[in-house]
């Protein structure tokens, strides 16, 4: 239930954060049977949110294990279908802990459910595919095969206009599904062939450059002008407070979009509610209702109307830790 509610909440929030979203060939992702979902990983946790919002089924995620250390956070993350995967630098017992996670993933797949893994391992703000770190992917394929689980592999290719600006232009493309059962030869699964094919298909569908935003149609631009200006003069300050704070906190890292989206997703509804209550108490109940509808409508128009910037600095290396 918590996953369902949060997933739909995120889908709504993405409408404000992404002005130009391009879902490509999503009909290819049918998730018929247990599916291992693979994707490039340029934008930290935001990648997982984007895929979850567009996937036709509930999915479980493998995410960095260091954020599971707090017992309360561990319970919350697991209730949202997240599972820890550890790096050597995270934990001296990373190998043993990862073995438990792989076994849990296989149990999920055996039940006909779906698991998302980023085979590049680490996320980097890059527009090209990094070399796969094969350990996790190989372990899941091998264990699934030994337990007679007919794995389907569903690759997604993600692209962004920028990792440092909002609103965003984003594309999410579902590639053709790979049936692992077609790669069984002489009683063994050809894991290297599957990985090589997946990597090749992802490389072919990554342009190696920032996504160029679609121009806003002139008639739509005229229609949005007035409500966008209302949104700008009444609420841009709220966005800018968070933007400046998150930019400072995440400078030189890959976490800008993940943290900014999360901060806005949970704080903006509270802001709208408080302002509406205040207006309702000062003027009347119906004025409060009017403001409650006006604020999100005009902020949405503002996000759609704003110019989408394309990142020019393609060389700066950003770290994936604080």
MOZI-V600274 format. One record per residue. RES is the residue in three letters. OMEGA is omega in whole degrees, 0 to 359 (999 if undefined). BURIAL is b if it has 16 or more other C-alpha atoms within 10 Angstrom, else e. Layout:
RES&OMEGA&BURIAL + RES&OMEGA&BURIAL
//
This chain:
UNK&180&e + UNK&179&e + UNK&182&e + UNK&181&e + UNK&182&e + UNK&179&e + UNK&180&b + UNK&175&e + UNK&179&e + UNK&179&b + UNK&178&e + UNK&181&e + UNK&180&b + UNK&178&b + UNK&178&e + UNK&188&b + UNK&182&b + UNK&181&b + UNK&184&b + UNK&180&b + UNK&182&b + UNK&174&b + UNK&185&e + UNK&174&e + UNK&181&e + UNK&178&b + UNK&177&e + UNK&183&e + UNK&185&b + UNK&180&b + UNK&179&b + UNK&184&e + UNK&183&b + UNK&188&b + UNK&173&b + UNK&185&b + UNK&181&b + UNK&179&b + UNK&166&b + UNK&192&b + UNK&185&b + UNK&193&b + UNK&173&b + UNK&186&b + UNK&180&b + UNK&178&b + UNK&181&b + UNK&178&b + UNK&181&b + UNK&179&b + UNK&180&b + UNK&181&b + UNK&184&b + UNK&179&e + UNK&182&b + UNK&182&e + UNK&172&e + UNK&179&e + UNK&174&b + UNK&186&b + UNK&165&b + UNK&181&b + UNK&186&b + UNK&189&b + UNK&185&b + UNK&181&e + UNK&180&e + UNK&187&b + UNK&178&e + UNK&184&e + UNK&181&e + UNK&178&e + UNK&178&e + UNK&180&b + UNK&181&e + UNK&182&e + UNK&180&b + UNK&176&e + UNK&176&e + UNK&176&b + UNK&177&e + UNK&181&b + UNK&185&b + UNK&170&b + UNK&190&b + UNK&171&b + UNK&179&b + UNK&182&e + UNK&182&e + UNK&190&e + UNK&178&e + UNK&179&e + UNK&185&e + UNK&183&e + UNK&181&e + UNK&181&e + UNK&178&e + UNK&177&b + UNK&178&e + UNK&179&e + UNK&178&b + UNK&179&b + UNK&179&e + UNK&177&e + UNK&180&b + UNK&177&b + UNK&178&e + UNK&180&b + UNK&179&b + UNK&178&b + UNK&178&e + UNK&181&b + UNK&193&b + UNK&184&b + UNK&177&b + UNK&177&b + UNK&176&b + UNK&188&b + UNK&174&b + UNK&180&b + UNK&180&b + UNK&176&b + UNK&175&b + UNK&178&b + UNK&183&b + UNK&179&b + UNK&175&b + UNK&184&b + UNK&175&b + UNK&177&b + UNK&180&e + UNK&166&b + UNK&197&e + UNK&189&e + UNK&183&e + UNK&181&b + UNK&179&b + UNK&181&b + UNK&181&b + UNK&179&b + UNK&182&b + UNK&181&b + UNK&178&e + UNK&180&b + UNK&181&b + UNK&179&e + UNK&176&e + UNK&177&e + UNK&183&b + UNK&186&b + UNK&167&b + UNK&180&b + UNK&182&b + UNK&177&b + UNK&171&b + UNK&174&b + UNK&181&b + UNK&174&b + UNK&184&b + UNK&173&b + UNK&184&b + UNK&174&b + UNK&187&b + UNK&182&b + UNK&178&b + UNK&4&b + UNK&188&b + UNK&167&b + UNK&187&b + UNK&171&b + UNK&174&b + UNK&185&b + UNK&174&b + UNK&177&b + UNK&181&b + UNK&179&b + UNK&177&b + UNK&179&b + UNK&184&e + UNK&182&b + UNK&177&e + UNK&182&e + UNK&175&e + UNK&179&e + UNK&178&e + UNK&175&e + UNK&178&e + UNK&180&e + UNK&181&b + UNK&187&b + UNK&181&b + UNK&179&e + UNK&179&e + UNK&181&b + UNK&180&b + UNK&180&e + UNK&180&e + UNK&180&b + UNK&179&b + UNK&181&e + UNK&178&b + UNK&179&b + UNK&182&b + UNK&185&e + UNK&174&b + UNK&187&b + UNK&179&e + UNK&181&e + UNK&179&b + UNK&178&b + UNK&178&b + UNK&184&b + UNK&173&b + UNK&179&e + UNK&178&e + UNK&180&b + UNK&186&e + UNK&181&e + UNK&177&e + UNK&180&e + UNK&179&b + UNK&182&e + UNK&183&e + UNK&191&b + UNK&185&b + UNK&179&e + UNK&178&b + UNK&178&b + UNK&177&b + UNK&177&b + UNK&182&b + UNK&185&b + UNK&181&e + UNK&190&e + UNK&182&b + UNK&180&e + UNK&181&e + UNK&177&e + UNK&184&e + UNK&176&e + UNK&179&e + UNK&181&b + UNK&182&b + UNK&180&e + UNK&181&e + UNK&179&b + UNK&179&b + UNK&183&e + UNK&186&e + UNK&183&b + UNK&178&e + UNK&179&b + UNK&181&b + UNK&193&b + UNK&186&b + UNK&183&b + UNK&182&b + UNK&183&b + UNK&180&b + UNK&179&b + UNK&179&b + UNK&180&e + UNK&180&e + UNK&182&b + UNK&185&b + UNK&183&e + UNK&185&e + UNK&177&b + UNK&177&e + UNK&178&e + UNK&180&e + UNK&181&b + UNK&182&e + UNK&179&e + UNK&180&e + UNK&178&b + UNK&179&b + UNK&180&b + UNK&179&b + UNK&179&b + UNK&182&e + UNK&184&e + UNK&178&e + UNK&180&e + UNK&184&e + UNK&173&e + UNK&176&b + UNK&177&b + UNK&179&e + UNK&179&e + UNK&179&b + UNK&178&b + UNK&184&e + UNK&187&b + UNK&180&b + UNK&180&b + UNK&181&b + UNK&176&b + UNK&175&b + UNK&178&b + UNK&178&b + UNK&182&b + UNK&180&b + UNK&185&b + UNK&185&b + UNK&177&b + UNK&178&e + UNK&182&b + UNK&175&b + UNK&184&b + UNK&181&b + UNK&182&e + UNK&183&e + UNK&187&e + UNK&185&e + UNK&178&e + UNK&178&e + UNK&185&b + UNK&179&b + UNK&174&b + UNK&179&e + UNK&999&e
//
